[in-house]
Amino acid sequence: MKILFLKFALFLYPVSLICSESKEQLFYDAVRMEATDEIAQAITLYEKASQEAVSIKMLGNLANLYYKSGDYGRSILNYRKALVLDENNRDILSSLAYVRKVAELPPLKAPDIGYLTGETNNSWKIILATFFWIGLLIITYLFFIRNLKKHTFFFLGGWIVGNLILAFLINTSGKNKRLTELEVIAIKPKLSIETNASNTIQLRRFAAASSNANTKVKEGQSLLIEESSIGRINAHTGQNSGKWLLVRTPDARKKGWVMADEVGWVIDN
């Protein structure tokens, strides 16, 4: 059995090494193409490399190339993806703000308070669980030994208030986390880019290509996928028209149906 396991491990090692070298080779080939201004080829290589593993540097380079090619939607999309990895990266924030300005989109809203972002949600859950059980054990012990002095009831009140505050932080950070999971960026389908079509995306009244536009948004605009009452995304698959998604702007002023290739997910689904 040990010999069989060893052979299997020796087989997997070169395979993993080849995969790692393949990813690194794609990245360096993309950098070389970028240096020689072969933007289309560099974008293709970066996209292939990002399917295996992503980094802030890779996403930043890809966003820069899309900007150079005039594809502001995908440039903004990749900057947003980079910020999911590091929401406080100043270079990415600065570049994103610049591209949004060029694309004639409104300035970025002020970032959420650090301890209320979606990334902190799991940490708050751990803190709440620890705080709850330690406090409960202490209170149980105090009541068990009949130490019912004034400070015991102060401790009990503080424990209840602390639990309520932590529950609020979990709820708020959880909502922010879900908003990030539902965020998409309006992008032009590849065919539209090749034909120099308008830089706006139609939000249609119904999930059909023949439907009139309810309103429009510019490429690069941040949108949110609408959820049903049971927490599922509102999607529709037509017989010949592909998949449709119901979206809205963050301020809920604009709402309508878009085709799946007209938006890019900030967090891949």
ABEGO torsion letter per residue (X at the ends): XAAAAAAAAAAAAAAAAAAAAAAAAAAAAAAAAAAAGBAAAAAAAAAAAAAABBBAAAAAAAAAAAAAAGBAAAAAAAAAAAAAABAABAAAAAAAAAAAAAAGBBBBBBBBBAAABAAAAAAAAAAAAAAAAAAAAAAAAAAAAGBBBAAAAAAAAAAAAAAAAAAAAAAAAAAAAAAAAABBBBBBBAAAAAAGBBABBBBBABBBAABBBABBBBBGBBBBBBBBAAGBBBBBBBAAAEBBBBBBBAAGABBEBBBAAABBBABBX
